[in-house]
Amino acid sequence: MGPPLDLAPLVHGGDLDAARKLFPGAPEPFLDLSTGINPNPYPVPQLPADVFAKLPEPGALAALAAIAAKAYGAPSSAHVVAGSGSQILAAQASFLLARGRAAVLAPTYAEHGRVAELAGHNVVEVAEVGQLADARIAIVVNPNSPDGRIIAKDALLSLADRLRRRGGLLLVDEAFMDVGPEGASLGGQVECGNIVVLRSFGKFYGLAGLRLSFAIAAPNSAALAIGAAALADTQWKERTRIMLGEAALKLDTCLGKAGPEIMGGTSLFRLVRTKEAARLFQSLGQAGIMVRRFAEHPIWLRFGLPGGESEWRRLETALASFATSRT
């Protein structure tokens, strides 16, 4: 395999251009396991051609909000607004309050802290939920990325109550809640006034390119139509939750044979720990397989799910080759 390369962690998952620069001789197409996106997307319904050529209509937006309210357990459609991506929505929420201390439960996405800083807040990272209580805005990703950590609903509601007494806001990003525990979402508790819940459509439904999330901004017309159809399709959702759970267990088996320790995750991704993370990243990259590295945790790697059988075989072969090289 040659000497280890000096590989800087990729800032974002899904950056295949960066992966190709790191591994110019890797076989194509790259197998991208660096994100937590469902590799088996929702079957997009047939749409009329003009849906891509016109601005979103208020009626379609209202219909989507009503369906999303039911899907996410919101009190009513009046509590749900569609937006073009969770990062934009997090930024809007950060501007709701006067500048102050923004505490992020870490490790997690870097983007939430960055947008809070752009809104003028003094951003700090904390390791425990109790350390969030004295913040102007407390930010929690639940289930968390990259480790799948779940914060109990009661603990978050208690935190929201403590924040409310001080005029603080709790921002909970539930991008992976579609595969989280039943009843864990705070979507039904937003009426208390200082809880903002973000829900991402693209990860579970495998349609990240739609840039559809729920809170403040307006999406495109196609996103309204596809989002309404998918969120109302509860049978597809239940089948997919089962399928993803089975796929995650299969991924655990593959990873276990290669040696890294599985730290956590959801049924859309797994986080592993190994002292050989850099060498494993290099070995996979040279095989045309991209996983996620982390600058602040160099012994961590995050694996998304392969799609079809050919992708599973590529991962199994690459992991077996790495395991062989260790002996």
Helices and strands as residue ranges (DSSP letters): H 16-22, E 31-32, G 49-52, H 58-72, G 77-79, E 82-83, H 86-94, E 101-105, H 110-118, E 122-126, G 129-132, E 137-141, H 153-165, E 169-173, G 177-179, G 187-192, E 195-200, H 202-205, G 208-210, E 213-214, H 221-232, H 234-258, E 261-266, E 269-273, H 277-286, E 289-290, E 292-293, E 300-304, H 309-326
